Amino acid sequence: MTEATLPGIEELDALLAAVDRCEPADQAEFAHEHIQDARIYALGAMPRECEWSLELAQRTLAGMPASQESKRAREMLAEVFPG
């Protein structure tokens, strides 16, 4: 990931909203924190840190129980961060 390919803030904000609808709330909170960190790093043009935070969010979402909300959040994350 380079500065030119950093995810857009709007995309990350939409992803945050999707994650906030996931259950269980405690696991969703961890994913939210990772995505929020990625958002901060994207604003600061810090691609490696942004990528690492999105990878952590991806791992967190992968471990969450399957639901329509978590599936949508994983799909949105894959669009922002193909991994």
N, CA, C and O atoms as a printed pandas DataFrame, in Angstrom:
     atom_number atom_name residue_name chain_id  residue_number  x_coord  y_coord  z_coord
0              1         N          MET        A               1    0.859   -1.165    0.000
1              2        CA          MET        A               1    0.000    0.000    0.000
2              3         C          MET        A               1    0.905    1.228    0.000
3              4         O          MET        A               1    1.834    1.325    0.802
4              5         N          THR        A               2    0.634    2.145   -0.886
5              6        CA          THR        A               2    1.388    3.390   -0.954
6              7         C          THR        A               2    0.461    4.547   -0.624
7              8         O          THR        A               2   -0.754    4.383   -0.508
8              9         N          GLU        A               3    1.061    5.715   -0.475
9             10        CA          GLU        A               3    0.247    6.889   -0.157
10            11         C          GLU        A               3   -0.860    7.086   -1.187
11            12         O          GLU        A               3   -1.971    7.490   -0.846
12            13         N          ALA        A               4   -0.547    6.797   -2.450
13            14        CA          ALA        A               4   -1.537    6.974   -3.511
14            15         C          ALA        A               4   -2.686    5.978   -3.400
15            16         O          ALA        A               4   -3.773    6.238   -3.917
16            17         N          THR        A               5   -2.469    4.852   -2.742
17            18        CA          THR        A               5   -3.511    3.841   -2.643
18            19         C          THR        A               5   -4.115    3.753   -1.253
19            20         O          THR        A               5   -4.826    2.795   -0.951
20            21         N          LEU        A               6   -3.850    4.722   -0.410
21            22        CA          LEU        A               6   -4.468    4.714    0.910
22            23         C          LEU        A               6   -5.983    4.750    0.744
23            24         O          LEU        A               6   -6.495    5.440   -0.138
24            25         N          PRO        A               7   -6.699    4.011    1.583
25            26        CA          PRO        A               7   -8.158    4.039    1.467
26            27         C          PRO        A               7   -8.698    5.434    1.751
27            28         O          PRO        A               7   -8.101    6.211    2.497
28            29         N          GLY        A               8   -9.836    5.732    1.142
29            30        CA          GLY        A               8  -10.468    7.019    1.356
30            31         C          GLY        A               8  -11.119    7.095    2.732
31            32         O          GLY        A               8  -11.566    6.089    3.282
32            33         N          ILE        A               9  -11.163    8.280    3.264
33            34        CA          ILE        A               9  -11.767    8.498    4.584
34            35         C          ILE        A               9  -13.245    8.132    4.558
35            36         O          ILE        A               9  -13.765    7.574    5.525
36            37         N          GLU        A              10  -13.921    8.443    3.460
37            38        CA          GLU        A              10  -15.344    8.112    3.353
38            39         C          GLU        A              10  -15.554    6.596    3.412
39            40         O          GLU        A              10  -16.487    6.111    4.051
40            41         N          GLU        A              11  -14.667    5.857    2.731
41            42        CA          GLU        A              11  -14.758    4.394    2.757
42            43         C          GLU        A              11  -14.541    3.855    4.169
43            44         O          GLU        A              11  -15.253    2.958    4.620
44            45         N          LEU        A              12  -13.561    4.410    4.849
45            46        CA          LEU        A              12  -13.284    3.961    6.215
46            47         C          LEU        A              12  -14.417    4.343    7.157
47            48         O          LEU        A              12  -14.752    3.575    8.058
48            49         N          ASP        A              13  -15.011    5.513    6.965
49            50        CA          ASP        A              13  -16.151    5.912    7.798
50            51         C          ASP        A              13  -17.336    4.965    7.591
51            52         O          ASP        A              13  -18.005    4.588    8.553
52            53         N          ALA        A              14  -17.595    4.582    6.342
53            54        CA          ALA        A              14  -18.673    3.632    6.056
54            55         C          ALA        A              14  -18.369    2.275    6.681
55            56         O          ALA        A              14  -19.263    1.609    7.205
56            57         N          LEU        A              15  -17.116    1.874    6.623
57            58        CA          LEU        A              15  -16.711    0.614    7.237
58            59         C          LEU        A              15  -16.889    0.661    8.757
59            60         O          LEU        A              15  -17.339   -0.313    9.360
60            61         N          LEU        A              16  -16.540    1.778    9.367
61            62        CA          LEU        A              16  -16.747    1.937   10.809
62            63         C          LEU        A              16  -18.221    1.792   11.165
63            64         O          LEU        A              16  -18.567    1.129   12.143
64            65         N          ALA        A              17  -19.077    2.405   10.381
65            66        CA          ALA        A              17  -20.520    2.305   10.633
66            67         C          ALA        A              17  -20.997    0.863   10.500
67            68         O          ALA        A              17  -21.832    0.412   11.285
68            69         N          ALA        A              18  -20.477    0.139    9.518
69            70        CA          ALA        A              18  -20.870   -1.263    9.333
70            71         C          ALA        A              18  -20.392   -2.121   10.500
71            72         O          ALA        A              18  -21.128   -2.985   10.976
72            73         N          VAL        A              19  -19.184   -1.893   10.954
73            74        CA          VAL        A              19  -18.635   -2.667   12.069
74            75         C          VAL        A              19  -19.419   -2.388   13.345
75            76         O          VAL        A              19  -19.610   -3.286   14.165
76            77         N          ASP        A              20  -19.865   -1.174   13.515
77            78        CA          ASP        A              20  -20.617   -0.816   14.718
78            79         C          ASP        A              20  -21.959   -1.544   14.810
79            80         O          ASP        A              20  -22.566   -1.581   15.880
80            81         N          ARG        A              21  -22.430   -2.122   13.705
81            82        CA          ARG        A              21  -23.677   -2.891   13.716
82            83         C          ARG        A              21  -23.440   -4.380   13.972
83            84         O          ARG        A              21  -24.392   -5.157   14.041
84            85         N          CYS        A              22  -22.182   -4.776   14.112
85            86        CA          CYS        A              22  -21.845   -6.192   14.305
86            87         C          CYS        A              22  -21.957   -6.597   15.772
87            88         O          CYS        A              22  -21.844   -5.773   16.679
88            89         N          GLU        A              23  -22.180   -7.874   15.970
89            90        CA          GLU        A              23  -22.221   -8.473   17.300
90            91         C          GLU        A              23  -21.224   -9.628   17.339
91            92         O          GLU        A              23  -20.975  -10.221   16.290
92            93         N          PRO        A              24  -20.666   -9.966   18.432
93            94        CA          PRO        A              24  -20.817   -9.332   19.734
94            95         C          PRO        A              24  -20.096   -7.986   19.786
95            96         O          PRO        A              24  -19.067   -7.781   19.142
96            97         N          ALA        A              25  -20.656   -7.102   20.555
97            98        CA          ALA        A              25  -20.182   -5.725   20.609
98            99         C          ALA        A              25  -18.727   -5.613   21.052
99           100         O          ALA        A              25  -18.006   -4.736   20.576
100          101         N          ASP        A              26  -18.282   -6.492   21.962
101          102        CA          ASP        A              26  -16.900   -6.382   22.434
102          103         C          ASP        A              26  -15.910   -6.688   21.316
103          104         O          ASP        A              26  -14.880   -6.021   21.212
104          105         N          GLN        A              27  -16.195   -7.678   20.480
105          106        CA          GLN        A              27  -15.312   -7.975   19.358
106          107         C          GLN        A              27  -15.416   -6.888   18.291
107          108         O          GLN        A              27  -14.412   -6.520   17.680
108          109         N          ALA        A              28  -16.606   -6.381   18.069
109          110        CA          ALA        A              28  -16.790   -5.295   17.102
110          111         C          ALA        A              28  -16.016   -4.057   17.545
111          112         O          ALA        A              28  -15.508   -3.305   16.713
112          113         N          GLU        A              29  -15.930   -3.850   18.842
113          114        CA          GLU        A              29  -15.184   -2.707   19.355
114          115         C          GLU        A              29  -13.704   -2.807   18.998
115          116         O          GLU        A              29  -13.077   -1.802   18.663
116          117         N          PHE        A              30  -13.141   -4.020   19.069
117          118        CA          PHE        A              30  -11.741   -4.207   18.677
118          119         C          PHE        A              30  -11.548   -3.883   17.200
119          120         O          PHE        A              30  -10.602   -3.183   16.840
120          121         N          ALA        A              31  -12.431   -4.382   16.345
121          122        CA          ALA        A              31  -12.348   -4.090   14.915
122          123         C          ALA        A              31  -12.495   -2.593   14.680
123          124         O          ALA        A              31  -11.777   -2.017   13.863
124          125         N          HIS        A              32  -13.425   -1.960   15.395
125          126        CA          HIS        A              32  -13.632   -0.511   15.271
126          127         C          HIS        A              32  -12.337    0.238   15.604
127          128         O          HIS        A              32  -11.944    1.157   14.885
128          129         N          GLU        A              33  -11.686   -0.154   16.680
129          130        CA          GLU        A              33  -10.444    0.514   17.079
130          131         C          GLU        A              33   -9.369    0.386   16.008
131          132         O          GLU        A              33   -8.662    1.351   15.721
132          133         N          HIS        A              34   -9.241   -0.798   15.415
133          134        CA          HIS        A              34   -8.240   -1.002   14.368
134          135         C          HIS        A              34   -8.549   -0.149   13.142
135          136         O          HIS        A              34   -7.644    0.437   12.547
136          137         N          ILE        A              35   -9.811   -0.078   12.767
137          138        CA          ILE        A              35  -10.193    0.718   11.596
138          139         C          ILE        A              35  -10.034    2.206   11.898
139          140         O          ILE        A              35   -9.616    2.975   11.032
140          141         N          GLN        A              36  -10.362    2.609   13.107
141          142        CA          GLN        A              36  -10.165    4.009   13.508
142          143         C          GLN        A              36   -8.682    4.362   13.441
143          144         O          GLN        A              36   -8.326    5.448   12.981
144          145         N          ASP        A              37   -7.821    3.463   13.890
145          146        CA          ASP        A              37   -6.371    3.689   13.783
146          147         C          ASP        A              37   -5.964    3.822   12.318
147          148         O          ASP        A              37   -5.185    4.708   11.967
148          149         N          ALA        A              38   -6.491    2.939   11.458
149          150        CA          ALA        A              38   -6.177    3.005   10.032
150          151         C          ALA        A              38   -6.604    4.352    9.457
151          152         O          ALA        A              38   -5.906    4.929    8.624
152          153         N          ARG        A              39   -7.740    4.841    9.902
153          154        CA          ARG        A              39   -8.237    6.145    9.436
154          155         C          ARG        A              39   -7.259    7.252    9.813
155          156         O          ARG        A              39   -6.951    8.124    9.000
156          157         N          ILE        A              40   -6.783    7.210   11.029
157          158        CA          ILE        A              40   -5.817    8.211   11.497
158          159         C          ILE        A              40   -4.530    8.120   10.678
159          160         O          ILE        A              40   -3.972    9.140   10.274
160          161         N          TYR        A              41   -4.062    6.897   10.437
161          162        CA          TYR        A              41   -2.841    6.713    9.654
162          163         C          TYR        A              41   -3.044    7.150    8.208
163          164         O          TYR        A              41   -2.123    7.695    7.599
164          165         N          ALA        A              42   -4.229    6.923    7.647
165          166        CA          ALA        A              42   -4.501    7.364    6.278
166          167         C          ALA        A              42   -4.461    8.894    6.201
167          168         O          ALA        A              42   -3.936    9.461    5.243
168          169         N          LEU        A              43   -5.017    9.545    7.210
169          170        CA          LEU        A              43   -4.980   11.013    7.246
170          171         C          LEU        A              43   -3.549   11.526    7.348
171          172         O          LEU        A              43   -3.219   12.577    6.800
172          173         N          GLY        A              44   -2.707   10.787    8.047
173          174        CA          GLY        A              44   -1.310   11.181    8.227
174          175         C          GLY        A              44   -0.387   10.655    7.154
175          176         O          GLY        A              44    0.832   10.795    7.260
176          177         N          ALA        A              45   -0.953   10.044    6.108
177          178        CA          ALA        A              45   -0.169    9.487    4.998
178          179         C          ALA        A              45    0.889    8.509    5.516
179          180         O          ALA        A              45    2.063    8.592    5.157
180          181         N          MET        A              46    0.450    7.597    6.356
181          182        CA          MET        A              46    1.327    6.572    6.923
182          183         C          MET        A              46    0.841    5.200    6.419
183          184         O          MET        A              46    0.132    4.492    7.134
184          185         N          PRO        A              47    1.223    4.834    5.195
185          186        CA          PRO        A              47    0.647    3.641    4.568
186          187         C          PRO        A              47    0.939    2.336    5.288
187          188         O          PRO        A              47    0.051    1.488    5.383
188          189         N          ARG        A              48    2.130    2.144    5.791
189          190        CA          ARG        A              48    2.444    0.869    6.466
190          191         C          ARG        A              48    1.617    0.686    7.725
191          192         O          ARG        A              48    1.110   -0.403    7.993
192          193         N          GLU        A              49    1.484    1.752    8.494
193          194        CA          GLU        A              49    0.702    1.682    9.716
194          195         C          GLU        A              49   -0.776    1.468    9.397
195          196         O          GLU        A              49   -1.470    0.718   10.083
196          197         N          CYS        A              50   -1.241    2.138    8.347
197          198        CA          CYS        A              50   -2.627    1.978    7.912
198          199         C          CYS        A              50   -2.873    0.526    7.509
199          200         O          CYS        A              50   -3.867   -0.077    7.913
200          201         N          GLU        A              51   -1.972   -0.026    6.718
201          202        CA          GLU        A              51   -2.096   -1.414    6.268
202          203         C          GLU        A              51   -2.123   -2.379    7.451
203          204         O          GLU        A              51   -2.938   -3.301    7.481
204          205         N          TRP        A              52   -1.243   -2.173    8.418
205          206        CA          TRP        A              52   -1.191   -3.054    9.588
206          207         C          TRP        A              52   -2.503   -2.987   10.378
207          208         O          TRP        A              52   -3.016   -4.018   10.813
208          209         N          SER        A              53   -3.035   -1.805   10.560
209          210        CA          SER        A              53   -4.295   -1.662   11.291
210          211         C          SER        A              53   -5.437   -2.347   10.558
211          212         O          SER        A              53   -6.287   -2.976   11.188
212          213         N          LEU        A              54   -5.466   -2.232    9.229
213          214        CA          LEU        A              54   -6.511   -2.899    8.457
214          215         C          LEU        A              54   -6.349   -4.420    8.501
215          216         O          LEU        A              54   -7.340   -5.151    8.510
216          217         N          GLU        A              55   -5.112   -4.890    8.528
217          218        CA          GLU        A              55   -4.886   -6.333    8.665
218          219         C          GLU        A              55   -5.395   -6.828   10.019
219          220         O          GLU        A              55   -6.002   -7.896   10.099
220          221         N          LEU        A              56   -5.152   -6.067   11.071
221          222        CA          LEU        A              56   -5.658   -6.441   12.391
222          223         C          LEU        A              56   -7.183   -6.441   12.411
223          224         O          LEU        A              56   -7.796   -7.320   13.016
224          225         N          ALA        A              57   -7.788   -5.474   11.761
225          226        CA          ALA        A              57   -9.252   -5.438   11.673
226          227         C          ALA        A              57   -9.760   -6.655   10.917
227          228         O          ALA        A              57  -10.762   -7.257   11.303
228          229         N          GLN        A              58   -9.074   -7.015    9.850
229          230        CA          GLN        A              58   -9.452   -8.180    9.053
230          231         C          GLN        A              58   -9.408   -9.445    9.906
231          232         O          GLN        A              58  -10.324  -10.266    9.853
232          233         N          ARG        A              59   -8.361   -9.599   10.680
233          234        CA          ARG        A              59   -8.238  -10.769   11.567
234          235         C          ARG        A              59   -9.344  -10.786   12.619
235          236         O          ARG        A              59   -9.909  -11.838   12.918
236          237         N          THR        A              60   -9.645   -9.631   13.168
237          238        CA          THR        A              60  -10.689   -9.547   14.178
238          239         C          THR        A              60  -12.047   -9.911   13.595
239          240         O          THR        A              60  -12.788  -10.697   14.185
240          241         N          LEU        A              61  -12.375   -9.342   12.440
241          242        CA          LEU        A              61  -13.660   -9.642   11.809
242          243         C          LEU        A              61  -13.757  -11.113   11.400
243          244         O          LEU        A              61  -14.835  -11.704   11.464
244          245         N          ALA        A              62  -12.652  -11.697   10.987
245          246        CA          ALA        A              62  -12.661  -13.114   10.579
246          247         C          ALA        A              62  -12.999  -14.025   11.753
247          248         O          ALA        A              62  -13.545  -15.111   11.557
248          249         N          GLY        A              63  -12.685  -13.601   12.953
249          250        CA          GLY        A              63  -12.950  -14.412   14.135
250          251         C          GLY        A              63  -14.315  -14.201   14.750
251          252         O          GLY        A              63  -14.665  -14.857   15.731
252          253         N          MET        A              64  -15.094  -13.287   14.181
253          254        CA          MET        A              64  -16.415  -12.994   14.739
254          255         C          MET        A              64  -17.443  -13.985   14.217
255          256         O          MET        A              64  -17.290  -14.519   13.118
256          257         N          PRO        A              65  -18.483  -14.232   14.992
257          258        CA          PRO        A              65  -19.543  -15.130   14.536
258          259         C          PRO        A              65  -20.155  -14.631   13.224
259          260         O          PRO        A              65  -20.285  -13.429   12.992
260          261         N          ALA        A              66  -20.518  -15.580   12.389
261          262        CA          ALA        A              66  -21.107  -15.240   11.091
262          263         C          ALA        A              66  -22.484  -14.615   11.293
263          264         O          ALA        A              66  -23.335  -15.167   11.991
264          265         N          SER        A              67  -22.682  -13.487   10.686
265          266        CA          SER        A              67  -23.979  -12.817   10.671
266          267         C          SER        A              67  -24.012  -11.971    9.413
267          268         O          SER        A              67  -22.983  -11.759    8.770
268          269         N          GLN        A              68  -25.173  -11.496    9.070
269          270        CA          GLN        A              68  -25.296  -10.650    7.885
270          271         C          GLN        A              68  -24.446   -9.390    8.040
271          272         O          GLN        A              68  -23.804   -8.945    7.088
272          273         N          GLU        A              69  -24.446   -8.820    9.243
273          274        CA          GLU        A              69  -23.686   -7.599    9.491
274          275         C          GLU        A              69  -22.187   -7.829    9.399
275          276         O          GLU        A              69  -21.473   -7.035    8.787
276          277         N          SER        A              70  -21.699   -8.922   10.009
277          278        CA          SER        A              70  -20.257   -9.172    9.977
278          279         C          SER        A              70  -19.806   -9.547    8.562
279          280         O          SER        A              70  -18.700   -9.196    8.152
280          281         N          LYS        A              71  -20.653  -10.252    7.821
281          282        CA          LYS        A              71  -20.325  -10.582    6.431
282          283         C          LYS        A              71  -20.192   -9.309    5.615
283          284         O          LYS        A              71  -19.248   -9.167    4.838
284          285         N          ARG        A              72  -21.125   -8.381    5.780
285          286        CA          ARG        A              72  -21.068   -7.113    5.045
286          287         C          ARG        A              72  -19.823   -6.320    5.430
287          288         O          ARG        A              72  -19.169   -5.742    4.563
288          289         N          ALA        A              73  -19.490   -6.287    6.710
289          290        CA          ALA        A              73  -18.294   -5.569    7.157
290          291         C          ALA        A              73  -17.036   -6.198    6.551
291          292         O          ALA        A              73  -16.133   -5.477    6.127
292          293         N          ARG        A              74  -16.967   -7.532    6.504
293          294        CA          ARG        A              74  -15.811   -8.208    5.891
294          295         C          ARG        A              74  -15.721   -7.893    4.399
295          296         O          ARG        A              74  -14.626   -7.680    3.879
296          297         N          GLU        A              75  -16.852   -7.862    3.714
297          298        CA          GLU        A              75  -16.871   -7.528    2.286
298          299         C          GLU        A              75  -16.393   -6.095    2.058
299          300         O          GLU        A              75  -15.608   -5.836    1.145
300          301         N          MET        A              76  -16.864   -5.174    2.882
301          302        CA          MET        A              76  -16.462   -3.779    2.741
302          303         C          MET        A              76  -14.970   -3.628    2.999
303          304         O          MET        A              76  -14.286   -2.883    2.297
304          305         N          LEU        A              77  -14.466   -4.338    4.008
305          306        CA          LEU        A              77  -13.040   -4.273    4.317
306          307         C          LEU        A              77  -12.232   -4.841    3.165
307          308         O          LEU        A              77  -11.178   -4.301    2.829
308          309         N          ALA        A              78  -12.702   -5.920    2.554
309          310        CA          ALA        A              78  -11.985   -6.509    1.414
310          311         C          ALA        A              78  -11.922   -5.535    0.233
311          312         O          ALA        A              78  -10.949   -5.536   -0.521
312          313         N          GLU        A              79  -12.948   -4.715    0.075
313          314        CA          GLU        A              79  -12.928   -3.710   -0.984
314          315         C          GLU        A              79  -11.892   -2.621   -0.702
315          316         O          GLU        A              79  -11.221   -2.139   -1.615
316          317         N          VAL        A              80  -11.771   -2.243    0.568
317          318        CA          VAL        A              80  -10.823   -1.201    0.968
318          319         C          VAL        A              80   -9.411   -1.754    1.055
319          320         O          VAL        A              80   -8.446   -1.080    0.694
320          321         N          PHE        A              81   -9.295   -2.988    1.537
321          322        CA          PHE        A              81   -7.992   -3.605    1.801
322          323         C          PHE        A              81   -8.035   -5.050    1.318
323          324         O          PHE        A              81   -8.422   -5.943    2.071
324          325         N          PRO        A              82   -7.645   -5.283    0.083
325          326        CA          PRO        A              82   -7.695   -6.647   -0.460
326          327         C          PRO        A              82   -6.817   -7.638    0.293
327          328         O          PRO        A              82   -6.969   -8.848    0.123
328          329         N          GLY        A              83   -5.916   -7.153    1.111
329          330        CA          GLY        A              83   -5.082   -8.031    1.931
330          331         C          GLY        A              83   -3.993   -8.587    1.154
331          332         O          GLY        A              83   -3.186   -9.352    1.682
